[in-house]
Amino acid sequence: MKLRTYFKPAACLAMGIALTSNVLAETKMRVASWLPPTHPQNAIVLDTWGKWIDEATEGRVKMVIEYGMGHPKTMFELVEDGVADASWSVHGYMPGRFKLTESVELPNLQAPNAEASSVALWRVHDQYYKPANEHEGLVLAALFTHGPGQIHLAEPINSLADLKSRKIRLGGGIQSQLGERMEVTAVGAPAPKVYEMMQQRVVDGVFIPVGEQKTLRLNEVTKQLVLLPNGMYTMSFSMFINPDFMDNLSPKDQEAIMLVSGEKLSALAGRAWDEGDAEGLKAAKEAGVSILEVKPGDPIDVEFQALIQGMDKEYLDRVSDRDVDAAAALAELRNIARNYTP
């Protein structure tokens, strides 16, 4: 009897050590995000990536999404400094640092969807842009775009010339250049602030994908949605991880995470934005938003094509210091995007 009471605590102790060991073996991957939890980037992309990582690492790495950690332009620094282990953000918020990725933002990409442009950007980065090391200090996990950027307005227009002097929220990058050419009054603010700004008429409109009619509830404050053929632009994003976080993982888990990142994750992100755009257009129609669907050759399309003349050359001039064949990369990007099949 005494022998049994002696071994019972010992067995419990051994079990406790084993449980503690298992807990210690589990690593939390803290991912900072700046859009609402219901946005497809969080509800679909990050959630799915987290599941992929969990499965690939056999439960050793668990993703936790953290919100409200600042403006999207601060995400790069948060991850570089180790405040967050990973995040995602907009290249256009960091002018001067990310220049090559503007190639996918230029008008007339003519990609069938965001999945196509996202995969094209990842492949072209891998082939052409990587030596420029624009994501220095970060482990690049994905590159992607949202769907076509369109015009959401509090008051309708009949031509692009009607936008002159109107206050339009712009998100940086190619959007800003389009705004200059349209002579709008540019207003900067993170995307989650757009609803309030349009509601209070701080701005007269926004250039943003159609999906935000639903995710940011812009269908409640938009009177007119102007849809140009293939949109005006796309916006490029990256997902990235802190190098020290990766270094603290086993080589096996590092490899596992990268196997479920890259082109696979880029395609997922683009696909989620496409699905979000379809839901956004549906929400706009149900809310009674006036939709001006511009066809190729319509006056507004002709106006837009004239307005964007020379933007390719300006881009190639801007990236001439990157020591890459940017012209070949741009041609390849468009070829991949236009001919992409899942």
LUMPASE-352226 format. One record per residue (C-alpha): residue number from 1; x, y, z. Coordinates in pm, 1 decimal, padded with zeros to 6 digits, always signed. Layout:
SITE NUM X Y Z
...
END
This chain:
SITE 1 +00000.0 +00000.0 +00000.0
SITE 2 +00279.6 +00239.0 +00087.7
SITE 3 +00452.6 +00147.5 -00236.8
SITE 4 +00142.4 +00246.0 -00436.9
SITE 5 +00107.3 +00582.7 -00264.1
SITE 6 +00474.5 +00651.1 -00335.2
SITE 7 +00449.6 +00591.1 -00709.8
SITE 8 +00122.2 +00775.8 -00766.6
SITE 9 +00265.6 +01126.5 -00709.5
SITE 10 +00568.0 +01028.9 -00914.5
SITE 11 +00346.0 +00930.4 -01206.1
SITE 12 +00155.7 +01258.4 -01176.9
SITE 13 +00483.7 +01449.3 -01171.0
SITE 14 +00598.3 +01273.3 -01487.1
SITE 15 +00269.1 +01353.0 -01655.2
SITE 16 +00297.3 +01717.0 -01547.3
SITE 17 +00645.7 +01742.4 -01693.2
SITE 18 +00519.7 +01594.9 -02019.7
SITE 19 +00228.4 +01839.8 -02033.3
SITE 20 +00456.2 +02132.4 -01954.1
SITE 21 +00691.1 +02019.9 -02227.6
SITE 22 +00402.9 +02012.6 -02476.1
SITE 23 +00291.2 +02361.3 -02376.4
SITE 24 +00643.2 +02496.1 -02408.8
SITE 25 +00672.7 +02336.2 -02751.7
SITE 26 +00374.8 +02537.3 -02880.4
SITE 27 +00471.6 +02876.9 -03024.1
SITE 28 +00223.2 +03158.8 -03069.1
SITE 29 +00257.2 +03353.1 -03393.6
SITE 30 +00110.8 +03698.1 -03324.3
SITE 31 -00020.5 +03850.5 -03647.6
SITE 32 -00116.0 +04218.2 -03644.8
SITE 33 -00408.2 +04318.2 -03866.5
SITE 34 -00571.1 +04656.8 -03919.7
SITE 35 -00900.9 +04580.6 -04094.0
SITE 36 -01214.2 +04458.6 -03911.5
SITE 37 -01227.3 +04090.8 -03808.8
SITE 38 -01511.3 +04035.8 -04057.1
SITE 39 -01303.2 +04152.1 -04355.7
SITE 40 -01210.0 +03864.6 -04593.1
SITE 41 -00839.7 +03931.0 -04532.8
SITE 42 -00891.8 +03833.4 -04169.2
SITE 43 -01192.0 +03601.3 -04176.4
SITE 44 -01067.2 +03401.5 -04474.6
SITE 45 -00701.5 +03465.3 -04559.3
SITE 46 -00535.4 +03491.3 -04218.8
SITE 47 -00769.7 +03235.0 -04067.0
SITE 48 -00688.8 +02986.2 -04345.3
SITE 49 -00315.5 +03060.1 -04330.7
SITE 50 -00327.5 +02997.3 -03956.7
SITE 51 -00492.5 +02659.2 -04012.3
SITE 52 -00235.2 +02570.8 -04278.4
SITE 53 +00048.1 +02662.3 -04041.4
SITE 54 -00108.5 +02466.4 -03755.3
SITE 55 -00140.3 +02158.5 -03974.0
SITE 56 +00201.2 +02195.6 -04141.4
SITE 57 +00381.2 +02231.9 -03806.1
SITE 58 +00172.4 +01955.9 -03641.8
SITE 59 +00032.2 +02204.6 -03391.9
SITE 60 +00366.3 +02348.1 -03283.2
SITE 61 +00291.6 +02698.2 -03421.5
SITE 62 -00046.0 +02858.4 -03351.6
SITE 63 -00152.2 +03186.8 -03511.1
SITE 64 -00322.4 +03455.7 -03304.8
SITE 65 -00463.1 +03760.6 -03490.7
SITE 66 -00432.0 +04087.5 -03298.6
SITE 67 -00626.8 +04401.0 -03391.3
SITE 68 -00600.7 +04772.5 -03323.6
SITE 69 -00221.5 +04791.1 -03330.9
SITE 70 -00200.7 +05103.2 -03545.3
SITE 71 -00213.8 +05248.7 -03894.2
SITE 72 -00135.6 +05002.5 -04174.1
SITE 73 +00181.5 +05193.8 -04261.8
SITE 74 +00323.8 +05107.4 -03919.2
SITE 75 +00288.0 +04731.2 -03970.9
SITE 76 +00625.8 +04693.9 -04141.9
SITE 77 +00802.5 +04858.7 -03847.3
SITE 78 +00600.8 +04664.6 -03587.7
SITE 79 +00717.5 +04336.9 -03737.9
SITE 80 +01075.9 +04452.4 -03793.2
SITE 81 +01092.4 +04555.6 -03426.7
SITE 82 +00933.3 +04232.1 -03305.0
SITE 83 +00624.2 +04398.2 -03156.7
SITE 84 +00429.2 +04158.4 -03378.9
SITE 85 +00555.6 +03835.2 -03530.9
SITE 86 +00386.6 +03890.0 -03864.6
SITE 87 +00150.0 +04122.4 -04044.9
SITE 88 +00041.4 +04249.8 -04383.7
SITE 89 +00019.7 +04595.0 -04531.4
SITE 90 +00004.6 +04825.8 -04831.2
SITE 91 +00324.9 +04901.7 -05020.4
SITE 92 +00192.7 +05243.3 -05120.6
SITE 93 +00200.2 +05362.3 -04760.3
SITE 94 +00580.5 +05344.5 -04772.0
SITE 95 +00676.6 +05566.5 -05068.8
SITE 96 +01035.9 +05527.8 -05174.6
SITE 97 +01086.4 +05190.8 -05010.4
SITE 98 +00859.4 +04980.2 -05230.1
SITE 99 +00885.2 +05089.7 -05591.6
SITE 100 +00901.7 +04777.7 -05804.6
SITE 101 +00569.7 +04643.3 -05675.8
SITE 102 +00396.5 +04946.0 -05830.4
SITE 103 +00414.9 +04756.1 -06159.7
SITE 104 +00103.3 +04558.8 -06069.4
SITE 105 -00082.4 +04875.0 -05964.6
SITE 106 -00054.1 +05046.4 -06303.2
SITE 107 -00371.4 +05091.2 -06508.5
SITE 108 -00445.1 +04848.8 -06792.1
SITE 109 -00310.3 +04539.6 -06619.4
SITE 110 -00617.3 +04366.8 -06767.1
SITE 111 -00598.1 +04073.6 -06529.6
SITE 112 -00922.3 +03874.6 -06509.9
SITE 113 -00917.8 +03893.3 -06130.1
SITE 114 -00708.0 +03962.2 -05820.4
SITE 115 -00598.5 +03599.5 -05793.8
SITE 116 -00432.8 +03629.2 -06134.9
SITE 117 -00257.6 +03957.2 -06055.3
SITE 118 -00145.1 +03827.7 -05714.7
SITE 119 +00014.5 +03514.4 -05857.4
SITE 120 +00172.2 +03720.9 -06136.0
SITE 121 +00323.9 +03960.5 -05882.1
SITE 122 +00466.0 +03674.8 -05673.3
SITE 123 +00622.8 +03504.1 -05974.8
SITE 124 +00769.8 +03823.5 -06119.2
SITE 125 +00908.5 +03921.9 -05780.5
SITE 126 +01072.9 +03581.7 -05753.9
SITE 127 +01218.7 +03609.1 -06104.0
SITE 128 +01307.6 +03978.8 -06126.8
SITE 129 +01255.8 +04183.5 -05809.5
SITE 130 +01410.5 +03971.0 -05535.8
SITE 131 +01770.7 +04099.7 -05583.5
SITE 132 +01650.5 +04455.9 -05515.2
SITE 133 +01562.7 +04339.2 -05160.6
SITE 134 +01283.0 +04591.0 -05105.9
SITE 135 +01151.8 +04379.5 -04815.8
SITE 136 +01486.8 +04385.9 -04636.4
SITE 137 +01453.2 +04305.6 -04265.8
SITE 138 +01144.0 +04092.3 -04323.8
SITE 139 +01070.3 +03737.1 -04432.2
SITE 140 +00836.8 +03775.8 -04728.2
SITE 141 +00541.9 +03536.3 -04703.3
SITE 142 +00311.2 +03655.0 -04983.1
SITE 143 +00245.9 +03927.9 -05238.1
SITE 144 -00103.6 +04006.0 -05357.0
SITE 145 -00343.2 +04268.2 -05486.9
SITE 146 -00700.3 +04358.8 -05420.8
SITE 147 -00956.3 +04364.1 -05698.9
SITE 148 -00993.4 +04656.0 -05940.7
SITE 149 -01002.4 +04994.6 -05771.5
SITE 150 -01323.9 +05177.3 -05860.4
SITE 151 -01490.3 +05510.4 -05781.4
SITE 152 -01736.1 +05536.0 -05490.9
SITE 153 -01909.7 +05874.8 -05462.7
SITE 154 -02140.9 +06060.2 -05229.9
SITE 155 -02271.9 +06259.3 -05528.9
SITE 156 -02284.4 +06131.8 -05888.0
SITE 157 -02073.1 +06238.5 -06185.1
SITE 158 -02122.5 +06226.6 -06560.7
SITE 159 -01754.0 +06241.6 -06654.4
SITE 160 -01414.5 +06215.0 -06488.0
SITE 161 -01376.8 +06589.3 -06535.1
SITE 162 -01655.8 +06628.7 -06277.2
SITE 163 -01414.1 +06493.9 -06014.9
SITE 164 -01194.3 +06803.3 -06036.3
SITE 165 -01146.3 +06958.7 -05688.4
SITE 166 -01364.7 +06698.9 -05517.9
SITE 167 -01223.7 +06564.7 -05192.1
SITE 168 -01129.0 +06202.3 -05251.8
SITE 169 -00970.6 +05965.8 -05002.8
SITE 170 -00660.5 +05814.8 -05164.3
SITE 171 -00449.9 +05530.3 -05028.5
SITE 172 -00109.7 +05609.6 -05176.5
SITE 173 +00088.6 +05458.0 -05461.2
SITE 174 -00062.7 +05473.1 -05808.5
SITE 175 -00388.6 +05603.7 -05660.5
SITE 176 -00213.0 +05926.6 -05570.3
SITE 177 -00084.0 +05970.0 -05924.3
SITE 178 -00430.2 +05911.2 -06066.5
SITE 179 -00568.2 +06165.2 -05822.4
SITE 180 -00315.2 +06423.3 -05937.9
SITE 181 -00406.1 +06367.0 -06301.4
SITE 182 -00776.8 +06397.8 -06219.3
SITE 183 -00700.8 +06712.2 -06014.3
SITE 184 -00893.9 +06588.2 -05711.5
SITE 185 -00826.3 +06715.6 -05361.2
SITE 186 -00648.6 +06419.1 -05203.1
SITE 187 -00730.1 +06319.7 -04845.0
SITE 188 -00527.3 +06053.2 -04666.7
SITE 189 -00675.8 +05813.2 -04412.9
SITE 190 -00675.0 +05439.1 -04338.6
SITE 191 -00951.1 +05242.9 -04509.7
SITE 192 -01154.7 +05173.5 -04190.4
SITE 193 -01209.8 +05550.7 -04153.5
SITE 194 -01369.6 +05592.4 -04497.6
SITE 195 -01728.5 +05518.6 -04387.4
SITE 196 -01722.7 +05791.7 -04123.7
SITE 197 -01549.8 +06036.9 -04356.9
SITE 198 -01807.9 +05986.8 -04632.3
SITE 199 -02095.8 +05992.8 -04386.3
SITE 200 -01979.3 +06326.0 -04245.5
SITE 201 -01883.5 +06452.3 -04593.3
SITE 202 -01522.1 +06502.4 -04492.5
SITE 203 -01462.8 +06343.7 -04833.0
SITE 204 -01680.6 +06329.4 -05143.2
SITE 205 -01567.9 +05981.9 -05236.9
SITE 206 -01299.4 +05715.9 -05241.2
SITE 207 -01103.1 +05506.4 -05487.8
SITE 208 -01127.1 +05152.2 -05350.0
SITE 209 -01242.3 +04801.8 -05456.2
SITE 210 -01613.0 +04719.4 -05478.7
SITE 211 -01586.3 +04470.2 -05193.7
SITE 212 -01574.5 +04757.3 -04945.7
SITE 213 -01936.9 +04833.3 -05029.2
SITE 214 -02005.4 +04545.5 -04793.0
SITE 215 -01703.2 +04506.3 -04563.6
SITE 216 -01676.7 +04879.0 -04481.8
SITE 217 -02055.0 +04934.6 -04527.4
SITE 218 -01994.5 +05194.9 -04796.8
SITE 219 -02326.7 +05094.4 -04953.1
SITE 220 -02485.4 +05304.4 -04677.1
SITE 221 -02302.8 +05625.5 -04776.2
SITE 222 -02246.1 +05582.7 -05151.6
SITE 223 -02486.1 +05730.2 -05406.7
SITE 224 -02293.3 +05629.6 -05717.2
SITE 225 -02050.4 +05351.1 -05796.7
SITE 226 -01850.6 +05405.8 -06117.0
SITE 227 -01710.9 +05082.1 -06258.4
SITE 228 -01441.4 +05125.7 -06521.7
SITE 229 -01337.5 +04832.8 -06745.2
SITE 230 -01073.9 +04639.0 -06545.7
SITE 231 -01085.0 +04916.7 -06286.0
SITE 232 -00851.5 +05214.3 -06255.2
SITE 233 -00569.4 +05038.2 -06070.1
SITE 234 -00495.5 +04762.8 -05823.0
SITE 235 -00310.8 +04802.5 -05495.2
SITE 236 -00020.0 +04580.0 -05395.9
SITE 237 +00022.9 +04426.4 -05051.5
SITE 238 +00266.6 +04194.8 -04881.7
SITE 239 +00248.3 +03954.3 -04590.4
SITE 240 +00567.4 +03929.5 -04391.0
SITE 241 +00722.9 +03766.6 -04084.5
SITE 242 +00984.5 +03879.4 -03833.4
SITE 243 +01318.0 +03705.7 -03911.9
SITE 244 +01399.4 +03650.2 -03543.3
SITE 245 +01066.1 +03480.1 -03492.2
SITE 246 +01148.9 +03244.7 -03777.9
SITE 247 +01503.2 +03185.3 -03652.9
SITE 248 +01367.2 +03075.2 -03314.7
SITE 249 +01168.3 +02798.9 -03481.1
SITE 250 +01314.9 +02465.1 -03577.2
SITE 251 +01433.8 +02435.9 -03939.7
SITE 252 +01151.0 +02186.9 -03990.3
SITE 253 +00886.1 +02437.9 -03881.5
SITE 254 +01044.7 +02721.9 -04077.8
SITE 255 +01025.4 +02511.8 -04391.0
SITE 256 +00669.2 +02406.1 -04310.0
SITE 257 +00552.8 +02768.0 -04279.3
SITE 258 +00713.4 +02870.4 -04607.3
SITE 259 +00558.6 +02570.8 -04784.2
SITE 260 +00212.0 +02707.6 -04701.7
SITE 261 +00309.2 +03063.7 -04791.8
SITE 262 +00449.9 +03207.1 -05115.8
SITE 263 +00243.1 +03158.8 -05432.3
SITE 264 -00013.9 +02944.2 -05252.8
SITE 265 -00086.5 +03214.7 -04996.2
SITE 266 -00071.6 +03491.0 -05259.6
SITE 267 -00335.9 +03312.5 -05468.1
SITE 268 -00557.5 +03263.7 -05161.8
SITE 269 -00538.9 +03632.4 -05074.0
SITE 270 -00624.8 +03743.8 -05426.2
SITE 271 -00909.9 +03494.1 -05447.9
SITE 272 -01057.3 +03620.9 -05120.5
SITE 273 -01060.4 +03977.8 -05252.4
SITE 274 -01236.4 +03856.7 -05569.3
SITE 275 -01505.0 +03685.7 -05365.8
SITE 276 -01536.2 +03997.7 -05153.0
SITE 277 -01585.9 +04214.8 -05463.3
SITE 278 -01872.7 +03994.0 -05579.3
SITE 279 -02037.0 +04027.3 -05237.5
SITE 280 -01975.4 +04403.5 -05238.0
SITE 281 -02142.4 +04454.8 -05575.5
SITE 282 -02439.8 +04253.1 -05456.3
SITE 283 -02463.4 +04466.4 -05139.8
SITE 284 -02448.0 +04788.4 -05345.8
SITE 285 -02730.3 +04673.4 -05572.7
SITE 286 -02944.7 +04565.2 -05278.9
SITE 287 -02891.5 +04905.7 -05114.7
SITE 288 -03001.0 +05088.3 -05428.7
SITE 289 -02664.0 +05244.4 -05506.6
SITE 290 -02660.9 +05389.9 -05860.3
SITE 291 -02413.2 +05185.6 -06063.7
SITE 292 -02252.3 +05337.7 -06372.2
SITE 293 -02094.6 +05046.2 -06556.0
SITE 294 -01853.5 +05195.6 -06809.9
SITE 295 -01794.6 +04987.8 -07123.3
SITE 296 -01476.2 +04992.5 -07333.8
SITE 297 -01501.8 +05284.6 -07575.1
SITE 298 -01759.0 +05474.1 -07367.0
SITE 299 -01680.3 +05845.9 -07317.7
SITE 300 -01556.1 +05792.9 -06960.8
SITE 301 -01331.5 +05507.7 -07072.9
SITE 302 -01187.0 +05721.5 -07353.6
SITE 303 -01135.4 +05997.4 -07096.9
SITE 304 -00956.1 +05756.9 -06863.7
SITE 305 -00730.6 +05614.7 -07135.6
SITE 306 -00620.7 +05965.8 -07230.7
SITE 307 -00563.0 +06054.4 -06866.5
SITE 308 -00324.4 +05762.8 -06798.7
SITE 309 -00099.0 +05812.4 -07099.4
SITE 310 +00269.1 +05799.4 -07002.5
SITE 311 +00222.7 +05628.7 -06663.0
SITE 312 +00417.9 +05318.0 -06768.7
SITE 313 +00716.2 +05529.0 -06869.1
SITE 314 +00701.1 +05729.6 -06547.3
SITE 315 +00705.8 +05405.0 -06351.6
SITE 316 +01005.7 +05268.8 -06543.4
SITE 317 +01189.2 +05596.8 -06481.7
SITE 318 +01114.4 +05578.5 -06107.5
SITE 319 +01258.6 +05228.5 -06073.2
SITE 320 +01565.1 +05281.9 -06292.2
SITE 321 +01783.6 +05284.2 -05978.8
SITE 322 +01675.7 +04931.6 -05877.4
SITE 323 +01915.1 +04757.0 -06116.9
SITE 324 +01654.7 +04515.7 -06252.0
SITE 325 +01509.3 +04476.4 -06600.1
SITE 326 +01187.1 +04651.1 -06503.7
SITE 327 +01053.4 +04672.3 -06860.0
SITE 328 +01088.0 +04296.5 -06909.4
SITE 329 +00935.9 +04236.8 -06566.4
SITE 330 +00635.8 +04458.3 -06646.3
SITE 331 +00575.1 +04276.4 -06974.2
SITE 332 +00604.9 +03937.4 -06802.9
SITE 333 +00375.9 +04047.4 -06519.7
SITE 334 +00100.6 +04142.1 -06761.8
SITE 335 +00149.8 +03827.6 -06966.6
SITE 336 +00116.1 +03603.2 -06659.6
SITE 337 -00181.9 +03796.0 -06522.3
SITE 338 -00375.8 +03798.2 -06851.4
SITE 339 -00316.9 +03428.7 -06921.1
SITE 340 -00341.1 +03290.7 -06568.0
SITE 341 -00549.1 +02982.5 -06498.2
SITE 342 -00584.5 +02847.0 -06142.7
END
